[in-house]
Amino acid sequence: MNELGIVIVFGAGASYGAGHVLPEAPPLGENLYSALATQYPNEWGSGSQLGKWADKFRHDFEQTMFDEVMPRVPSLSLLEWHRPVAAFFARYRLDGSGHDMYSRLLAELKMKGLLGRLTMGSLNYECLLEEAVVKLGLATDYMLDDAHPAESIPLAKIHGSSNFVTEDLFSWRPYLTNAGSLTESPFTVLPFHGLEDALQRKFSTYEPAYFPVLGMYSQHKPSIVAPGKLSRLRNILRQRIVDANVLVLIGLRPSSDRDPHLWEPVASSRASKIGYVGGTDHYEILKEHQGKAIHLAETFEEGFTAVLSMLSS
């Protein structure tokens, strides 16, 4: 069994339902394209190169990216269009009250002495979760190398993060002009305080050329840059999910054909207790693949007490 024992994986529904987030709750997947098109019309709007797929994006962003965009669009263009995606998610922050669900959950786990057993996974690009960690006086261990900060909580951001930025890839531009081109670029982690401004400075120059390390919002969340590094993170989280004593999933949408790097280990987890917070229809899909799963609540706030009870018992 995993020595740590407790694994919590957060999806978009967790951040959407966390509360006390500025400037507003981050959008769920079905509303992501419209939000990007409004905020960045030149890159994502109806008049942009991506605009010809606008209706399809609004219907199913992931499927459209997988079927229509990625097979036809040069990787370099995708990287350039994902700069505003990183900036979009970098603008979200906690209001500092400590009343958001992330802060409340971590504070309770700290009080109960459970943080030392905890591994967290996140599918989200924004940094709300790690902001809550820092406000507790702790550090985030992104598990990107063998160095583990003191007093840190392991967090695997398996689809990348808005504060993960490549080294200078200017010399790699010619190699990224074909669809499907990849590069195993090293990257750095930027502080999330002032992140939006830092990204604007990073992304505003033609040379040097920096890009965000984000899995494409597509089936399986492939990454054009640093795919090996993200694959390593996925493997770490996979093993900890399989070996967990207690597994809690908050705000995720189970799927039988998307993101197997997550749902296959969930299906085979040996955890004696598996809790799910999310919609009833999504729980029914999860139940087909993981019969031990218990539906705790539909929202993060409604499930708070039940989650704590499962983790504490």
Long-range contacts (C-beta under 8 A, 24 or more apart in sequence): 1-243, 1-244, 1-245, 1-270, 2-119, 2-239, 2-240, 2-243, 2-244, 2-245, 3-117, 4-116, 4-117, 4-118, 4-119, 4-154, 4-240, 4-244, 5-117, 5-244, 5-245, 5-246, 6-114, 6-117, 6-118, 6-119, 6-244, 6-245, 6-246, 6-248, 6-311, 7-118, 7-119, 7-120, 7-121, 7-237, 7-240, 7-241, 7-244, 7-246, 7-247, 7-248, 7-271, 8-118, 8-119, 8-120, 8-121, 8-247, 8-248, 8-249, 8-250, 8-311, 9-120, 9-121, 9-122, 9-123, 9-237, 9-241, 9-247, 9-248, 9-249, 9-250, 9-252, 9-262, 10-120, 10-121, 10-122, 10-123, 10-124, 10-129, 10-250, 10-251, 10-252, 11-122, 11-123, 11-124, 11-249, 11-250, 11-251, 11-252, 11-253, 11-278, 12-123, 12-124, 12-251, 12-252, 13-250, 13-251, 13-252, 13-253, 13-277, 13-278, 13-299, 13-300, 14-101, 14-102, 14-124, 14-250, 14-251, 14-277, 14-300, 15-92, 15-124, 15-126, 15-128, 15-129, 15-251, 16-251, 17-101, 17-251, 17-299, 17-300, 17-301, 18-94, 18-100, 18-101, 18-102, 18-128, 18-300, 19-99, 19-100, 19-101, 19-301, 20-94, 20-95, 20-97, 20-99, 20-100, 21-92, 21-93, 21-94, 21-95, 21-100, 21-128, 22-92, 22-93, 22-94, 22-95, 23-91, 23-92, 26-89, 26-92, 26-124, 26-126, 26-128, 29-61, 29-62, 29-217, 29-253, 30-58, 30-61, 32-61, 32-217, 33-57, 33-58, 33-61, 34-58, 35-88, 36-84, 36-85, 36-88, 39-84, 39-88, 40-84, 40-88, 43-80, 43-81, 43-84, 44-81, 44-84, 49-73, 49-77, 50-81, 61-217, 62-217, 62-218, 62-219, 62-258, 63-219, 65-216, 65-217, 65-218, 65-219, 66-218, 66-219, 69-218, 70-179, 70-180, 70-216, 70-218, 70-222, 71-179, 71-180, 72-179, 73-179, 74-176, 74-177, 74-178, 74-179, 74-181, 75-176, 75-177, 75-178, 75-179, 75-180, 75-181, 75-182, 75-224, 76-173, 76-176, 76-177, 76-181, 78-216, 78-224, 79-176, 79-211, 79-212, 79-224, 79-225, 80-211, 82-211, 82-212, 82-214, 82-216, 83-199, 83-203, 83-211, 83-212, 85-125, 85-162, 85-212, 85-214, 85-217, 86-125, 86-162, 86-165, 86-199, 86-203, 86-212, 86-214, 87-162, 87-196, 87-199, 87-200, 87-203, 89-124, 89-125, 89-126, 89-127, 89-162, 90-126, 90-127, 90-162, 90-163, 90-192, 90-195, 90-196, 90-199, 91-196, 92-126, 92-127, 92-128, 93-127, 93-128, 93-131, 93-192, 94-128, 94-131, 94-132, 94-135, 96-135, 98-135, 100-128, 100-132, 101-300, 101-301, 101-304, 102-128, 102-129, 102-131, 102-132, 103-132, 103-135, 103-136, 104-304, 105-304, 105-307, 105-308, 106-132, 106-133, 106-136, 106-153, 107-136, 108-308, 109-308, 109-311, 110-136, 112-308, 112-311, 112-312, 114-311, 114-312, 115-153, 118-153, 118-154, 119-154, 119-155, 119-156, 119-237, 119-240, 119-244, 120-153, 120-154, 120-155, 120-156, 121-155, 121-156, 121-157, 121-158, 121-237, 121-240, 121-241, 121-262, 122-155, 122-156, 122-157, 122-158, 123-158, 123-159, 123-221, 123-252, 123-259, 123-262, 124-157, 124-159, 125-159, 125-160, 125-161, 125-162, 125-214, 126-162, 127-161, 127-162, 127-163, 127-192, 127-195, 129-155, 130-155, 130-192, 131-192, 142-189, 142-233, 143-233, 143-236, 144-189, 144-229, 144-233, 156-233, 156-234, 156-236, 156-237, 157-233, 158-215, 158-221, 158-230, 158-233, 158-234, 158-237, 158-261, 158-262, 159-214, 159-215, 159-221, 159-230, 160-212, 160-213, 160-214, 160-215, 160-221, 160-223, 160-230, 161-189, 161-213, 161-214, 162-195, 162-199, 162-212, 162-214, 163-189, 163-190, 163-191, 163-192, 163-195, 164-188, 164-189, 164-190, 164-212, 164-213, 164-214, 164-226, 165-190, 165-199, 165-202, 165-210, 165-211, 165-212, 165-213, 166-210, 166-211, 166-212, 166-213, 166-225, 166-226, 167-210, 168-208, 168-209, 168-210, 169-209, 169-210, 169-211, 169-225, 170-206, 170-207, 170-208, 170-209, 173-209, 176-224, 181-224, 182-223, 182-224, 182-225, 182-227, 183-224, 183-225, 184-225, 184-226, 184-227, 184-228, 184-229, 185-213, 185-225, 185-226, 186-226, 187-213, 187-225, 187-226, 187-229, 219-257, 219-258, 219-259, 220-258, 220-259, 220-260, 220-261, 221-259, 234-261, 234-262, 237-262, 237-265, 238-262, 238-264, 238-265, 239-265, 241-265, 241-266, 241-269, 241-271, 242-268, 242-269, 242-270, 243-270, 244-269, 244-270, 244-271, 245-271, 245-272, 245-273, 246-271, 246-272, 246-273, 246-274, 246-275, 246-310, 246-311, 247-271, 247-273, 247-274, 247-275, 248-274, 248-275, 248-276, 248-277, 248-296, 248-307, 248-310, 248-311, 249-274, 249-275, 249-276, 249-277, 249-278, 249-286, 249-293, 250-277, 250-278, 250-300, 250-303, 250-307, 251-277, 251-278, 251-300, 252-278, 252-282, 253-278, 253-282, 253-285, 254-282, 254-283, 254-285, 254-286, 254-289, 255-285, 256-285, 256-288, 256-289, 263-289, 266-290, 273-310, 273-313, 275-303, 275-306, 275-307, 275-310, 277-302, 277-303, 277-306, 277-307
